[in-house]
Amino acid sequence: MRRLPKCKGFNNMRVLGIETSCDETGVAVYDGDHGLLGHAVYSQIPLHVDYGGVVPELASRDHVRKLAPMIRQLLADLGLEGGEIDAVAYTAGPGLAGALLVGAAFARSLAWAWRVPALGIHHMEGHLLAPMLESDVPEFPFVALLVSGGHTQLVQVAGVGDYELLGESLDDAAGEAFDKTAKMLGLGYPGGPALAQLAQQGDPGRFRFPRPMTDRPGLDFSFSGLKTFALTTLRQQSEFTSEGELGQLHADIARAFEDAVVETLAIKCRRAVEQAGSRALVMAGGVSANRVLRARVDRLMADMGGRAYYPRAELCTDNGAMIAYAGWQRLRQGQRESLAFGIRPRWPMQELAAGHWPG
């Protein structure tokens, strides 16, 4: 017999958020009255570093190992019991299938035991709404740049669930291109932050890399060719570079690559903001923590008489807080799911408005 969920006003409900889409285990509790009560993130970087990237099977097993103790510790730190949680939100996609299943099954089981609703959340919607967890939040409508290891998208946002995809990467996402280029330069995993750090030592005038797809109209991206350009430059220049100068060569290539990615994103953001007639730009996702990118986008929006909004650095990477908040927003709008659950490893964001949900 199906159990009925506890009844409570959805505006003041407490939502437990669970994020397990890739290599971070994130848990959080969001309260409709008091905001984010607390969150915790466990990074699996030490587990995957020897492999130079995420191993899906190992990621899934580690989520199984960490989820229960992390939730127990978070609730204990907040002075809460399981019975004081009013709903559970979990990442249903996109992401690694095994990792998503761990979080979905765990969330649904907790919701059943606590007799509360459970709701699957789109990972990128979580990122898109993450700046709403700050004290100074943008007003709808706005343009969002979602830039991470797996996605680079420009989205026009009229409200929660009202999204129009303006452009996206046709091949490598920006974060993926960062990681692959870092690997070419002999940097460890995760490559993106390591490349950005190396770029600080680079000469900005030595190389100029192309700004892909900025010589034509449109808001789509392509970073695969930029990665190839970096590889070609490295091979050609290495032939004429002494061993003692290789470190500076790598730094100069890193700087040119980062400048090209940042300027490409800025050009596309300008186009998107002008097209949408907006003066607010939200930037979220792991790459949004890049300091050079933030500074460039801040200048861009200031020149346009607008403003850029970001989540705090700890909420740029995958985390449970953004999932808890997105779940609260969806639940207060009346969205519900049956006891069955499902995942969407590939889940186009434009399907959200059409109501294509897993489960």
SULVEN-V874648 format. One record per backbone hydrogen bond with DSSP energy under -1.0 kcal/mol. CO is the residue of the C=O (numbers start at 1). NH is the residue of the N-H. If there is no record, write none. Layout:
co: [CO:CO]
nh: [NH:NH]
//
This chain:
co: [13:14:14:15:16:17:18:19:21:23:25:26:27:28:29:29:30:31:35:38:40:42:44:44:45:48:48:55:56:57:58:59:60:61:62:63:66:67:68:69:70:71:72:73:74:75:81:82:87:88:89:90:92:93:96:97:98:99:100:101:102:103:104:105:106:107:108:109:110:111:115:117:119:121:122:123:124:125:129:130:131:142:143:144:145:146:147:148:151:152:153:154:154:155:156:157:159:162:164:167:168:173:174:175:176:177:178:179:180:181:182:183:191:192:193:194:195:198:199:203:211:221:223:224:225:226:227:228:229:230:231:232:233:234:237:238:242:245:246:247:248:249:250:251:252:253:254:255:256:257:258:259:260:261:262:263:264:265:266:267:268:269:270:271:272:273:273:279:280:281:282:284:285:286:287:290:291:292:293:294:295:296:297:298:299:300:301:302:307:309:312:313:320:321:322:323:324:325:326:327:328:330:331:345:348:349:351:352:355]
nh: [32:86:87:30:89:28:91:26:96:44:42:19:40:17:37:38:15:35:31:29:27:25:47:48:49:51:53:59:60:61:62:63:64:65:66:67:70:71:72:73:74:75:76:77:78:80:84:85:16:119:18:121:344:123:100:101:102:103:104:105:106:107:108:109:110:111:112:113:114:116:6:88:90:92:126:127:128:129:132:133:134:157:282:155:284:153:287:175:148:169:146:166:167:144:164:142:162:158:156:154:221:177:178:179:180:181:182:183:184:185:187:186:195:196:197:198:199:201:202:206:214:170:227:228:229:230:231:232:233:234:235:236:237:238:240:241:245:249:250:251:252:253:254:255:256:257:258:259:260:261:262:263:264:265:266:267:268:269:270:271:272:273:274:275:276:277:278:307:143:309:145:147:288:289:290:294:295:296:297:298:299:300:301:302:303:304:306:305:281:283:315:316:324:325:326:327:328:329:330:331:332:335:334:95:351:352:356:355:357]
//
